[in-house]
Amino acid sequence: MTRFVIIFIPIIISAIAQIILKTGIGSTSTSGGILGFFIKTLTSPVVLLGLGLYGLGALLWLIVLSKEDVSFAFPLVSLAYVLAIILSALFLKETVTLPRIIGASLIIIGIFIIARFG
């Protein structure tokens, strides 16, 4: 059980970071130029929080890589896609379509197979 906690913590942090980044970037566009876009986004405290969480997730992932085979652990990262769908529906009020639900379900089945038999 501890094995999966160590693996899923950085995955969960990365999915949360995605939602925070999306919130921080809002509707910022590149119409004012790519440099202006990056300056505006990289000075946003919310974007910086999201990037910080990504960094934390990456550091924690190094612990995972030190303990697990990449061929076992990395496919489990796909759980971040499922979490992103759920979190985007809850916090960003995005529409979750049937194809997304089917795709997420297939990912969950794959994660179960790897976790159980991998």
Secondary structure, DSSP 8 states (H G I E B T S, - for coil): -HHHHHHHHHHHHHHHHHHHHHHHHTT--STT-HHHHHHHHHT-HHHHHHHHHHHHHHHHHHHHHHHS-HHHHHHHTTHHHHHHHHHHHHHS-----HHHHHHHHHHHHHHHHHHHH-
